[in-house]
């Protein structure tokens, strides 16, 4: 829906777990190669994903740190899907790929409203799209309706996660289409500074909290 003009040949996925999203991508794009990267080959999820995806010859299962692997394998025109690493690490990977490898677009999971990563994207990337956009939600929420009917009150529902209300519909995807006019390298520099500040602030807050607990 976000990339209706894309006619590429490869999807690069970071974060495979049990391979559910990988399977859906393969079913939706049967003629496209999918290069899927997962960190831990010894995870109990790895065997589940391998069995689930074994019948799909265009799906290639890779292992390693995506922060190193993706810059090596991503090519201009690819679509990248990042579901790990998370938070600032994932965001730095996404912006670095746009700056240097120039994929057609990068999708990032868990960019819900209220997160610092979401706030940064809204400030820095003018063409960023989000799956919790009210217009998109209005068009697409029927796809989930039957699932929520079957699961009843368990788990999460739209705008409700772990029993708490949230502004986002659910675990939101950000879509970052490549645009040659956007200064990604400069944005990456600003992001690194903000990530360092965020880490330092969190460390100070943790230490202050421990000190207060000791009093």
Beta strands, then each sheet from edge to edge (+ up, - down):
strand 1: 10-14
strand 2: 33-38
strand 3: 59-63
strand 4: 79-82
strand 5: 105-108
strand 6: 129-130
strand 7: 160-161
strand 8: 164-165
strand 9: 174-177
sheet 1: 3+ 2+ 1+ 4+ 5+ 9- 6+
sheet 2: 7+ 8-
end
